[in-house]
Amino acid sequence: MSLITRPQPSRPRRLRALVAALAAGAAVAAGIAGVPPAQAAPAPAGGTYHNAVTDGYSIDFPDPAVMRGKDGKFYAYSTGGPYDEQGAASDPVRMASSTDLTHWTKLGAPFVVGRNWPSWVTTTSGIWAPDIRYINGKYVLYFVGPDTTASSEGFDPAIGVATSDSPAGPWKDAGAPLIPARKNTGAGWETVIDPAQFTDTDGSRYMYWGSYGTGVWLVQLSADGLHSVTAPRQVATSRFEGAYVVKRDGWYYLMASSANCCAGPTTGYTVFAGRSKSPWGPFLDRDGVSMADSRAGGTIVVAQNGNRWVGVGHNSIVVDRTGQDWMTYHAVDRNQPYLQVSPGFTMRPMLLDRLDWINGWPIVRGGAGPSDDVEQAPVTTSALLDQKFDGASAGVKVLAGGLAVQPSDTKSDSGGFAALTGTSVAVSSKAPPQDVRAQADVRVPASGGSVGVTVRYADARNNVRAVVNPATRTFDVIVSANGKAKTTSAPIPPSADLSTWHDVVVEARGSQVTAEYSDSDMGDPTASVSVTLPSQLYHGDAGVTSTGAGEVDNLAVAPLYTPHTTLVKQPQPGGLMAAYSDDFSNGLNSGWTWKRQDSAAQVVNGSLQWPTEDADLTGGSAGQAGVLLRTPPTGTYTVETKLTIDLGSDTTREFQQAGLVVYNADTDFLRLDQVATGPNRITEFGKRVMVGNISSWGGAVLGPPAATTYFRIRHTVNPANGENDYQGASSRDGRMWTWGATWTMPAGMVPQIGLVSQGSTPTAEATYGKALAQFDYFHVYRG
């Protein structure tokens, strides 16, 4: 069997029951046998941190959404659940705040039954997957009600929206779903979950949502983000969930997660990306394969790497003061995956890691995957200047005009701010480097003029200014050199209310300057301008500027980040180990043994031809399928096969599959194969293991398969703990490989390696017959 079309069917009921039980003070149950207690993470010190960043706040913080509020603090929101392993406290959905992204403080729940609970969500339901945005002076929280009043069936999910004047609430629900529950053609309801809002440069607002079973969908929203105004359109197949969209260098990037979210130590969640020139898609991966295809594409952004973190996914993105992107996402500690009070309930704390952009694609830590050591922390407060104007203006040097601190803001939650008057320039009293990032929230009062950010300010005749011009409703970048000014402009959409706080960011790197105007610096600018500077504008101060009245807050000047441009080197196999390999040129060679021999498997014309068995190593027929095995070499090696199997496309052929296996026992193995799951065809790298008395099965997804697909599994021994690490890879042509998730097996274990062809069901065979797996070779390489 496979797992992609199974969106954890017990998840809604388990979460609903767990939250209700914990809120009522349920008794503590016993822990899981064989799972050692987690080691406490060392306390971050002096610009470093250690995952999980929610340690000390909550043991569980799945589906995180993070943003910086107009008060200068960061806010995070997550799916509901417990705060501690004993279940002493929980909330149906959670909020937290932070000043540095690595230490979090509990804010409680945005919705409380009997106070402001959404009327269309049942009171015994949890709330899932919140997404946070700031739109024209209002904080907007999108969220999922898994169990709604649309029916009495349970799991009839819909997406709601609530607003607040503060990111900490109080929140007011809109009174009805933004995306209502949608009935399936057959039984049950569509997976209307995992909302993600995005604002385009023309001011159009969009909502992405969806999950396994029905795919990822897109609808355009009203200008206030509170209503849908178009019919939905599907943009990614049902292989994906947890969408998140940003725009960068003219491309729209759709990030989404694949595989299972909540399978304890075998959780295989992985984040993929595709990009498009339109928010409506098509979203193609690095190799040009669409995320909407049956054999869906997707370029890996983060996958588990063999350390304690597995199941890495459902991400959001936050930017630090230097301009460096950081990805927040959840993961599972494979050494302590389950909640003590509820064995089998998977805990998913929040992780934070650097997000690089290399060769036009997002990738976590250059491809190194999730971190589990001491890492350099985000720069959330700049040492050059980081002024919130809460009663002070220290570090700000006024060069022209006037700047007056206003101790409180009656129009928003920003606290203090600064009012600029005249033709004003106020910069950091510390000289910035050549490559600099300057950022401020700006607002145009009723009688105001242009207001914005300046960099490379040498004097009134030589400088760069990026300002909001209310007279023309444009975002202007004005380059003045020797008193001669050149203006490059982008229109500000009519939907943007200039009298509310908006974010202006200017990055100067060498001769290039990029300026963006947005709601809140979340990768979706409503206006963007890039210019090339003359050589005399390579140095100067940075700060804020206005012509006439203007208002500014959260002014920061920082050295611009240095991009990480090197990818982790992909494994390259060495020489062929003939004694462990077979080209199937004359039957099976002497190295093979069978576990439950299938007589239908025959060597014909130089290939092993093996019809898919109507049995499996997982699911209802677990332990009944045949496995063709041989002993592996010691040390580092790579096993590879070339598989041709006709699984068609778009049709349901559950769960015909074939590929490689690493086998210790029927309850302890890894499997890398192409599998038909619902309308999708995927390369799945799965694991089955016993954790105490719980049988845990889950998997990760690699690159898109083809009619002929190549598979690799590379084995190494971790020198730190002796564990066996197995990393999977797939290829459509045998030359370009997608290396993905790493699974582990215990130190000292020597599992066999081999082949499988299985997963047929009576329903699939009645319609399509068995699928024929043809293995061209089985090669083992040193290294």
C-alpha positions in Angstrom: 0.0 0.0 0.0 0.9 3.7 -0.2 0.0 6.7 1.9 -0.5 9.8 -0.2 -4.2 9.4 -0.7 -4.7 8.7 3.0 -4.8 12.1 4.7 -4.5 10.5 8.1 -8.1 9.4 8.3 -7.9 9.2 12.1 -6.4 12.6 12.4 -9.6 14.7 12.6 -11.2 12.5 15.2 -8.0 11.8 17.1 -7.1 15.5 17.3 -10.7 16.5 18.2 -10.9 13.9 20.9 -7.4 14.7 22.2 -7.9 18.4 22.5 -11.3 17.9 24.3 -9.8 15.4 26.6 -6.8 17.5 27.5 -8.9 20.5 28.1 -11.0 18.5 30.5 -7.9 17.3 32.3 -7.6 13.8 31.0 -5.5 11.3 33.0 -1.9 10.7 31.9 -1.3 7.5 30.1 1.9 5.4 30.0 4.8 6.3 27.6 5.9 4.4 24.6 8.2 1.4 25.3 11.5 1.5 23.5 11.5 5.3 22.9 14.2 7.1 25.0 13.4 10.5 26.4 14.3 13.5 24.3 17.5 15.4 25.3 17.0 19.0 26.3 18.3 21.4 23.7 21.2 23.7 24.8 20.0 27.2 25.5 20.8 29.5 22.6 23.4 32.1 23.5 24.9 35.0 21.6 23.4 34.8 18.2 22.9 31.1 18.0 20.0 28.7 18.4 19.1 25.0 18.4 16.0 23.3 17.0 13.3 22.9 17.9 12.7 26.6 18.5 9.5 25.9 20.4 11.3 23.9 23.0 10.5 25.3 26.4 7.2 26.7 25.1 5.4 23.8 23.6 6.2 20.2 22.6 3.9 20.4 19.6 3.4 23.3 17.2 2.4 22.0 13.8 1.6 23.9 10.6 3.3 27.1 11.8 2.6 30.5 10.3 4.9 33.4 11.3 4.9 37.1 10.7 6.4 40.3 12.2 3.7 42.5 13.7 3.6 46.3 13.4 4.7 46.4 17.1 8.0 45.0 16.0 7.5 41.5 17.6 7.1 38.2 15.8 3.9 36.2 16.1 3.4 32.5 15.4 0.1 30.5 15.0 -0.3 26.7 14.8 -2.8 23.9 14.7 -4.3 23.1 18.1 -3.1 20.6 20.5 -1.1 20.0 23.7 1.7 22.1 25.2 3.3 19.3 27.3 3.6 15.5 27.0 1.5 15.0 30.1 -1.4 16.9 28.6 -1.7 19.3 31.5 -2.6 22.1 29.0 -3.8 22.5 25.5 -5.6 24.9 23.2 -7.7 24.2 20.1 -5.4 26.6 18.1 -2.4 28.4 19.4 -0.6 31.8 19.3 2.9 32.7 20.5 5.1 35.8 20.4 8.9 36.3 20.1 11.4 39.0 19.8 14.1 36.8 18.1 12.3 33.9 16.4 14.1 31.4 18.6 12.4 31.9 22.0 8.6 31.9 22.2 6.0 33.0 24.7 2.5 31.6 25.1 -0.4 33.8 24.1 -3.1 31.2 24.3 -5.9 30.6 21.8 -7.3 33.1 19.4 -10.7 31.4 19.7 -12.4 30.3 22.9 -15.7 28.4 23.1 -18.3 30.6 24.8 -16.5 33.8 23.9 -15.6 34.2 20.3 -15.8 30.6 18.9 -16.7 30.6 15.2 -20.4 29.7 15.0 -19.9 27.4 12.0 -17.3 25.2 13.7 -18.5 22.5 16.1 -17.4 23.2 19.7 -15.7 19.8 20.0 -13.5 20.5 16.9 -9.9 21.7 16.9 -8.8 24.4 14.6 -6.0 23.7 12.0 -3.4 25.3 9.9 -3.8 29.1 10.5 -2.3 31.6 8.1 -1.6 35.1 9.2 -1.5 38.3 7.1 -1.7 42.1 7.5 -4.1 43.9 5.1 -4.6 47.7 5.2 -4.4 48.1 9.0 -6.1 44.9 10.0 -4.5 41.5 10.9 -6.3 38.8 9.1 -6.2 35.2 10.3 -7.3 32.4 8.0 -7.9 29.0 9.6 -9.6 25.6 9.1 -12.6 24.3 11.0 -12.2 20.5 10.5 -15.7 19.7 11.8 -18.4 22.2 10.9 -22.1 22.6 11.0 -22.3 21.8 7.3 -23.2 18.2 8.3 -23.2 15.8 11.2 -20.7 13.5 9.5 -17.5 14.9 11.0 -14.5 16.0 8.9 -16.5 18.3 6.6 -13.8 21.0 6.7 -14.1 24.7 5.7 -11.8 27.7 5.8 -12.7 30.7 7.9 -11.3 34.2 8.3 -11.1 36.5 11.4 -9.8 40.0 11.9 -8.1 41.9 14.7 -6.4 45.2 15.3 -3.6 43.3 17.0 -1.8 40.1 16.1 -2.5 38.9 19.7 -6.2 39.5 19.3 -9.0 39.7 20.2 -10.2 38.0 17.0 -13.6 38.4 15.4 -14.7 35.6 13.1 -16.5 36.7 9.9 -19.5 34.6 10.8 -19.4 32.2 7.9 -16.7 30.3 6.1 -14.6 32.0 3.4 -14.2 28.7 1.6 -17.3 26.6 2.6 -17.2 22.8 3.0 -17.4 21.1 -0.4 -19.1 17.8 -0.9 -17.2 15.0 -2.7 -18.7 13.5 -5.8 -19.0 10.3 -3.8 -19.0 9.9 -0.1 -17.4 12.4 2.3 -16.1 15.9 1.9 -13.3 17.5 0.0 -10.1 18.4 2.0 -10.7 22.2 2.3 -7.8 22.7 4.6 -4.4 24.5 4.7 -5.1 28.1 3.6 -2.3 30.4 2.4 -3.1 33.9 1.3 -0.9 35.8 -1.3 -1.0 39.3 -2.7 0.3 40.1 -6.2 2.0 43.2 -7.4 -1.3 44.4 -9.0 -3.0 44.3 -5.6 -5.0 41.1 -6.4 -5.3 38.8 -3.4 -5.5 35.1 -3.7 -6.2 32.1 -1.5 -4.4 28.7 -2.0 -5.8 25.7 -0.1 -6.2 22.0 -0.3 -4.7 18.6 0.5 -4.7 14.9 -0.4 -7.8 13.5 -2.0 -8.7 16.7 -3.9 -5.5 18.6 -4.5 -4.4 22.2 -4.1 -6.8 24.9 -5.3 -6.8 28.7 -5.9 -9.4 31.4 -5.7 -9.1 35.2 -6.0 -10.2 37.2 -3.0 -11.7 40.6 -2.6 -9.5 43.6 -1.9 -9.9 43.2 1.9 -9.1 39.5 1.7 -12.4 38.5 3.3 -14.4 37.1 0.4 -13.9 35.0 -2.7 -14.7 36.6 -6.0 -13.8 33.9 -8.6 -14.5 30.2 -9.1 -11.8 27.9 -7.7 -9.2 26.4 -10.0 -7.0 23.4 -9.2 -3.3 24.2 -9.5 -1.6 21.1 -8.0 -2.5 17.4 -7.8 -3.7 15.6 -4.7 -0.1 14.7 -3.9 0.3 18.0 -2.2 -1.0 20.0 0.8 0.2 22.9 3.0 0.7 25.4 0.2 2.7 28.6 0.6 3.4 31.1 -2.2 6.0 33.9 -2.6 7.0 36.0 -5.6 10.7 36.4 -6.4 12.5 37.7 -9.5 9.4 37.7 -11.5 8.5 34.1 -10.6 5.6 32.8 -8.4 6.8 29.9 -6.3 4.4 27.4 -4.9 5.8 25.4 -2.0 3.8 22.5 -0.8 4.3 19.3 1.3 4.0 15.7 0.2 3.5 12.4 2.1 2.3 11.8 5.6 2.3 14.5 8.3 1.7 12.4 11.3 3.1 8.8 11.3 5.4 9.0 14.3 9.0 7.9 13.6 8.1 7.0 10.0 6.6 10.5 9.1 8.0 11.3 5.7 6.7 14.9 5.0 8.9 16.8 2.5 8.5 20.3 1.0 8.6 20.7 -2.8 8.4 23.8 -5.0 7.3 24.7 -8.5 7.3 28.0 -10.2 5.2 29.9 -12.7 4.9 33.3 -14.4 1.3 33.5 -13.2 -0.2 33.0 -9.8 -2.7 30.6 -11.5 0.2 28.3 -12.7 1.1 26.0 -14.2 3.8 25.5 -11.5 6.7 23.5 -13.0 9.7 22.0 -11.2 13.4 22.4 -12.1 13.0 19.8 -14.9 9.8 21.3 -16.3 7.3 18.8 -14.8 4.0 20.3 -13.7 2.9 19.9 -10.1 -0.6 19.3 -11.5 0.4 16.2 -13.5 -0.5 12.6 -12.4 3.3 12.0 -12.2 3.6 15.3 -10.4 6.8 17.3 -10.4 8.3 19.2 -7.6 11.8 20.4 -6.7 12.8 19.5 -3.1 13.1 22.4 -0.7 13.7 20.4 2.5 13.8 16.7 3.2 14.9 14.7 6.3 18.6 14.0 6.4 19.2 11.2 8.9 19.4 13.3 12.1 16.6 13.1 14.7 14.2 15.1 12.6 11.8 13.4 10.2 8.6 14.5 8.6 9.8 18.1 7.8 7.0 20.1 6.2 4.1 22.6 6.1 6.2 25.8 6.0 6.0 29.5 6.1 8.7 32.1 5.4 10.0 35.0 7.5 12.7 37.5 6.7 15.3 38.8 9.1 16.8 42.4 9.2 19.6 41.5 6.8 17.1 40.2 4.2 17.9 36.6 4.8 14.9 34.3 4.3 14.1 31.7 7.1 11.8 28.8 6.8 9.6 27.8 9.7 8.1 24.4 9.5 7.2 21.4 11.7 9.0 18.1 12.2 8.9 15.0 14.3 11.6 13.8 16.7 12.0 10.2 15.7 13.5 9.4 19.1 10.4 10.8 20.9 7.6 10.9 18.3 4.5 10.3 20.4 2.6 12.2 23.1 2.9 10.3 26.4 -0.8 10.9 27.3 -1.9 9.5 23.9 0.4 6.8 22.4 0.2 7.1 18.6 -0.5 10.9 18.6 2.5 12.4 16.8 4.1 15.5 18.2 5.3 18.1 15.7 7.3 21.0 17.2 8.4 24.0 15.1 11.8 24.2 13.4 13.6 27.2 11.9 16.3 27.1 9.3 17.9 29.3 6.7 16.3 29.3 3.3 18.7 29.8 0.4 17.9 30.6 -3.2 20.3 28.9 -5.5 20.1 28.8 -9.3 16.5 30.2 -9.0 15.2 27.7 -6.5 14.5 27.7 -2.8 16.4 25.1 -0.7 17.0 24.8 3.1 20.7 25.2 4.1 22.0 24.6 0.6 20.4 21.2 0.6 21.8 20.1 4.0 18.2 19.7 5.4 16.9 20.3 8.9 19.5 21.4 11.5 20.0 19.6 14.8 23.0 21.4 16.1 23.9 24.9 17.2 23.2 27.3 14.3 23.7 31.0 13.6 20.5 32.7 14.6 18.5 35.2 12.4 19.4 38.8 12.8 16.2 40.1 14.3 17.6 43.3 15.8 20.2 45.2 13.8 23.3 46.6 15.7 23.4 49.5 13.2 19.9 50.8 13.8 16.7 49.2 14.9 14.4 51.9 16.2 10.7 51.3 17.1 10.2 54.9 18.3 8.6 53.8 21.5 9.3 57.0 23.3 12.8 57.4 21.9 14.8 58.0 18.7 18.3 56.9 19.8 20.6 56.1 17.0 18.8 58.3 14.5 20.5 61.3 13.1 18.3 64.0 11.5 20.1 65.6 8.5 17.2 67.7 7.2 13.6 68.6 8.1 12.1 67.4 11.3 11.5 64.1 13.2 9.2 64.1 16.2 8.5 60.9 18.2 4.8 60.3 18.9 4.6 58.2 22.1 1.5 56.2 21.1 -0.5 55.4 17.9 -4.3 55.7 18.2 -4.8 54.2 14.8 -2.9 50.9 15.1 -1.0 48.6 17.5 2.4 49.9 16.5 3.0 51.8 19.7 5.2 54.8 19.3 6.1 56.1 15.8 7.9 59.1 14.3 6.3 62.0 12.4 8.5 63.5 9.6 7.9 67.2 8.5 9.3 69.2 5.7 11.9 67.8 3.3 13.3 65.4 5.8 16.1 63.0 6.0 16.9 60.9 9.1 19.6 58.3 9.0 21.4 55.8 11.2 24.1 57.5 13.3 26.3 54.5 12.5 27.7 54.4 9.0 26.4 51.4 7.1 28.4 49.2 4.8 28.2 49.4 1.0 25.8 46.5 0.8 23.0 47.5 3.0 19.3 46.8 3.7 17.1 49.6 5.1 13.5 48.9 6.1 10.6 50.9 7.7 6.9 50.9 8.1 5.5 54.0 6.4 2.2 55.8 6.4 0.8 58.8 4.6 -1.3 61.1 6.8 -4.3 63.0 5.3 -2.2 66.0 4.4 1.0 64.1 3.7 3.5 64.0 1.0 5.9 61.3 -0.2 7.6 59.1 2.4 9.9 56.2 2.3 13.5 54.9 2.7 16.8 56.2 1.6 20.1 54.4 1.1 23.5 55.5 -0.3 22.7 59.0 1.0 25.9 61.0 0.5 24.2 64.4 0.5 21.1 66.1 -1.0 22.6 65.8 -4.5 23.7 62.2 -4.3 21.4 59.5 -2.9 18.8 56.9 -3.6 15.2 57.2 -2.3 12.3 54.8 -2.4 9.1 56.6 -1.6 5.4 56.3 -1.6 4.0 59.1 -3.7 0.4 59.7 -2.9 -0.1 62.4 -5.6 0.6 59.8 -8.4 -0.1 56.6 -6.4 3.3 55.3 -7.4 6.2 53.7 -5.6 9.1 55.8 -6.9 12.8 55.0 -6.8 14.6 58.3 -7.3 18.4 58.1 -8.1 20.1 61.5 -7.7 23.7 61.8 -9.0 25.4 65.2 -9.0 22.0 66.8 -8.5 20.4 65.1 -11.5 17.5 62.9 -10.6 16.1 59.9 -12.4 12.8 58.3 -11.3 11.7 54.8 -11.9 8.2 54.0 -10.8 5.8 51.2 -10.2 2.0 51.7 -9.7 0.6 51.2 -6.2 -2.7 49.2 -6.6 -5.9 51.0 -5.7 -6.5 48.3 -3.0 -3.6 49.6 -1.0 -4.7 52.1 1.7 -1.7 54.5 1.9 -3.0 55.9 5.3 -2.3 52.5 6.9 1.1 51.0 7.7 2.9 49.4 4.8 6.5 48.1 4.7 9.2 49.6 2.5 12.4 47.7 2.0 15.5 48.8 0.0 18.4 46.5 -0.6 21.6 47.9 -2.2 24.1 45.3 -3.4 27.0 46.7 -5.4 25.5 48.7 -8.2 22.0 47.1 -7.9 19.2 48.4 -5.8 15.8 46.6 -5.3 13.0 48.3 -3.5 9.7 46.8 -2.4 6.4 48.1 -1.0 4.3 45.5 0.7 1.8 44.9 3.5 4.3 43.3 5.8 7.5 42.0 4.0 6.2 38.4 3.5 7.4 37.7 -0.1 4.4 39.3 -1.8 5.2 42.9 -2.7 2.5 45.1 -4.1 5.1 47.2 -5.9 8.7 46.4 -6.8 11.4 48.5 -8.5 15.0 47.5 -9.4 17.6 50.0 -10.7 21.3 50.1 -11.5 23.3 52.8 -9.9 26.1 55.0 -11.2 29.5 54.5 -9.5 29.4 57.6 -7.4 26.5 56.1 -5.4 28.3 53.2 -3.9 28.5 54.6 -0.4 26.4 56.7 2.0 24.0 56.7 4.9 20.7 54.9 5.2 17.4 55.8 6.9 14.0 57.4 6.1 13.0 60.4 4.1 9.9 62.5 3.2 8.7 65.5 1.3 6.0 67.1 3.4 4.4 65.1 6.2 5.0 61.4 6.6 5.0 58.8 9.4 7.5 56.0 10.0 8.0 53.2 12.4 10.2 50.1 12.9 13.2 51.7 11.1 16.1 49.3 10.7 19.4 49.6 8.9 21.5 46.4 8.6 24.3 44.9 6.6 22.8 43.1 3.6 23.0 39.3 4.0 25.6 37.4 2.0 23.8 34.8 -0.1 24.7 31.2 0.3 25.3 29.9 -3.2 26.8 26.4 -2.8 24.7 23.3 -2.9 25.5 20.2 -0.9 27.3 17.8 -3.2 25.2 15.0 -4.4 26.4 11.4 -3.9 28.3 9.9 -6.8 28.6 6.1 -6.9 32.0 4.5 -7.5 32.8 1.3 -9.4 30.4 -1.6 -10.0 30.6 -4.4 -7.4 29.9 -7.3 -9.8 29.7 -9.9 -7.0 26.7 -8.1 -5.5 25.0 -7.2 -8.9 22.9 -8.9 -11.5 22.3 -7.9 -15.2 19.7 -10.7 -15.6 21.5 -12.0 -18.6 21.0 -15.7 -17.8 18.4 -16.1 -15.1 18.9 -15.1 -11.6 22.5 -15.4 -10.5 23.5 -17.3 -7.4 23.4 -14.3 -5.0 19.6 -14.2 -4.7 17.3 -15.7 -2.1 13.5 -15.5 -1.8 11.3 -14.6 1.1 7.9 -16.1 -0.1 8.9 -16.9 -3.7 6.6 -15.7 -6.4 6.8 -18.2 -9.3 5.4 -15.5 -11.7 8.8 -13.7 -11.5 10.9 -14.8 -14.5 14.0 -13.6 -16.3 13.0 -13.0 -19.9 15.2 -11.4 -22.6 17.7 -9.9 -20.2 15.3 -8.5 -17.7 13.5 -9.7 -14.5 9.8 -9.6 -15.4 7.6 -9.7 -12.3 3.8 -9.0 -12.4 2.6 -7.1 -9.4 1.5 -9.5 -6.6 -2.0 -9.2 -5.1 -0.2 -8.9 -1.7 1.8 -6.3 0.1 4.4 -5.7 2.8 2.0 -3.1 4.3 -1.8 -2.7 4.8 -4.3 -5.5 5.0 -2.0 -8.1 3.3 1.1 -7.1 5.2 3.7 -9.7 5.3 2.3 -11.8 2.5 4.2 -10.4 -0.5 7.3 -12.0 -2.0 10.7 -10.3 -1.5 13.7 -11.1 -3.7 16.8 -10.5 -1.6 20.6 -10.7 -1.4 23.3 -9.8 1.1 24.8 -6.3 0.7 28.5 -5.4 1.0 29.8 -3.7 4.1 30.6 0.0 4.4 29.4 2.6 1.9 27.6 1.4 -1.2 24.8 2.4 -3.6 22.2 0.0 -5.0 20.5 1.0 -8.3 17.9 -0.5 -10.6 16.2 0.5 -13.8 12.4 -0.2 -13.7 9.9 -0.1 -16.5 6.3 -0.5 -15.3 3.1 0.7 -17.0 0.9 2.2 -14.3 -0.9 4.5 -16.7 -1.8 7.9 -15.4 -4.8 9.6 -13.7 -6.6 6.4 -13.0 -6.9 4.5 -9.7 -4.8 1.4 -9.6 -4.4 0.9 -5.9 -1.6 0.2 -5.0 0.4 -1.4 -7.8 4.1 -0.8 -7.3 7.6 -2.1 -7.8 11.1 -1.1 -6.8 13.9 -1.6 -4.3 13.8 -2.9 -0.8 16.1 -2.8 2.3 14.7 -5.7 4.4 15.4 -6.8 7.9 11.9 -8.3 8.7 8.3 -7.9 7.6 7.9 -5.3 10.3 11.3 -3.7 9.7 12.1 -2.6 6.2 12.6 0.3 3.7 11.0 0.4 0.3 11.7 2.7 -2.7 9.4 2.2 -5.6 7.0 3.7 -8.1 3.4 3.3 -6.8 -0.1 4.1 -8.1 -1.9 6.0 -5.4 -5.3 7.5 -6.3 -4.8 9.4 -9.6 -1.1 10.0 -8.7 2.0 8.1 -9.6 4.8 8.7 -7.2 8.3 7.6 -6.2 7.8 6.6 -2.5 10.6 5.9 -0.1 8.8 4.3 2.8 9.7 2.8 6.2 8.0 0.3 8.4 9.1 -0.3 12.0 7.7 -1.4 15.4 7.7 1.2 18.2 6.8 -0.6 21.3 3.5 -2.3 20.3 2.7 0.2 17.6 3.4 -0.7 14.0 4.5 2.5 12.3 4.5 2.8 8.5 5.1 6.0 6.5 7.1 7.4 3.6 8.7 10.2 1.8 8.3 11.2 -1.9 11.2 11.8 -4.2 11.2 13.1 -7.8 8.5 12.4 -10.4 8.5 8.9 -12.0 8.2 8.0 -15.6 7.2 4.9 -17.6 10.9 3.9 -17.0 12.3 5.2 -13.7 15.7 4.7 -12.1 16.1 4.2 -8.4 19.1 4.5 -6.0 19.5 3.8 -2.3 22.9 4.9 -0.8 24.0 3.3 2.4 26.4 4.9 4.8 27.3 4.3 8.5 26.9 7.3 10.7 30.3 7.7 12.4 28.8 9.4 15.4 26.4 6.6 16.5 26.9 3.7 14.1 23.4 3.9 12.7 22.8 2.8 9.1 21.7 5.7 6.9 19.9 5.1 3.7 19.2 8.0 1.3 16.9 7.6 -1.6 17.1 9.0 -5.1 15.1 8.8 -8.4 15.7 9.7 -12.0 13.6 9.8 -15.2 16.6 9.4 -17.5 19.4 7.8 -15.5 21.5 11.0 -15.6 19.8 13.7 -13.6 19.0 12.4 -10.1 16.8 13.8 -7.3 18.2 12.9 -4.0 15.7 13.1 -1.2 14.9 11.7 2.3 17.2 9.6 4.4 15.9 6.8 6.7 17.9 5.2 9.4 18.1 1.6 10.8 19.8 0.7 14.1 23.6 0.3 14.5 24.8 -3.2 14.0 21.9 -4.3 11.9 22.8 -5.8 8.5 19.5 -5.8 6.4 19.4 -7.5 3.0 18.8 -5.6 -0.2 16.5 -6.5 -3.1 13.5 -6.1 -5.2 9.7 -6.1 -4.8 6.6 -6.1 -7.1 3.4 -6.0 -5.2 0.3 -4.0 -4.1 -2.3 -5.1 -6.6 -5.9 -5.1 -5.3 -8.8 -7.1 -6.7 -10.5 -3.9 -7.8 -7.4 -2.7 -9.8 -6.8 -6.1 -11.3 -10.4 -6.5 -12.4 -10.2 -3.3 -14.4 -6.5 -3.2 -15.5 -5.0 -6.6 -14.7 -1.7 -6.9 -13.1 1.1 -4.3 -13.9 4.3 -5.9 -15.2 7.4 -4.7 -13.5 10.5 -5.1 -15.7 13.9 -4.7 -14.0 16.7 -4.2 -16.4 19.5 -4.7 -13.8 20.3 -4.7 -10.2 23.6 -2.9 -9.6 25.6 -2.3 -6.5 28.3 0.3 -6.6 31.1 1.1 -4.1 30.5 4.5 -2.5 
